[in-house]
């Protein structure tokens, strides 16, 4: 049974763009690097050739991974989702019970997670701890830095 990857339209479009870039420009660049390395002679002792072939393998692996992710993806419409509890695509404002600081996170799939924009994966410790919580509820999150307590202050979609 295939497991689905739930994406926003923005995340789906970003992955599709990355895949197309790799299939066109990426493959052309790797082919050019392999051709240049071949011209330098004996392939058995050619480090540039080995490196170019390794790059080609990594590129094809990433292309395969993206194709699998997109084939098994489902696009979620945030406007149709309930904001009564924390779910995938929720914007959730939490208050750290120790420091009193508040922060807002958006819960997304692993492929869309980006901590620099406060987009956290639902499979991360924080994401798992917040899922299903309602405004006013306390979430106990087991992190590498120890057990943290957060109060859910606000939930929205979009």
Order of alpha helices (4+ residues) and beta strands (2+ residues): beta-alpha-alpha-alpha-beta-beta-beta-beta-alpha-beta-beta
